[in-house]
């Protein structure tokens, strides 16, 4: 009986592992630029605060399978300096005009450095939005090199599943037929009206 229970437990564990979706790490390259949208960057969850100033940001919708979610944002060196990055996690939907309504957590510098921002925590399965932003709305520490830049290139790494933009709706065959019939009827009506005008003139 003990051996049978052990086998059943092993089968149950295998089924549980098979039903759990595990995502590999995803790394994307991005850039914060003067043409990006801006928002008042949220800093703390409770109480939620938003500093004055406009901060450029990029968003990355993800689907998390549940458990530990690891996110890191790393700047890419440029001839003028380095972006000082900040990474945030928000519930969906992310509303830039009211970031406190969706804010969950913000990352922190790696090992006391100013150049990488990491965010790690346990979260329920579901859809989230990663917000890649900057520590300041303007360049800071301009007397040192590399300069801490408000804008610049970066890489973003996480262990969730990226979500693509919703697909563009394409009419089905039946809908195309209805559209074609509508065009034919409209053309027929237009020809009839032209004939009636010609007949009335004569």
Buried (B, 14 or more C-beta within 10 A) or exposed (E): EEEEEEEEEEEEEEEEEEEEEEBEEBEBEBBBEEEBEBBBBBBEEEEEEBEEEEBBBBBBBBBBBEEEBEBBBBBEEBEEBBBBBBBBBBBBEBBBEBBBEBBBBBBEBBEEEBBBBBBEEEBEEEBBBBBBBBBBBEBBBEEEEBBBBBBBBBBBBBBBBEBEEEEEEEEEEEEEEEEEEEEEEEEEEEEEEEEEEEEEEE
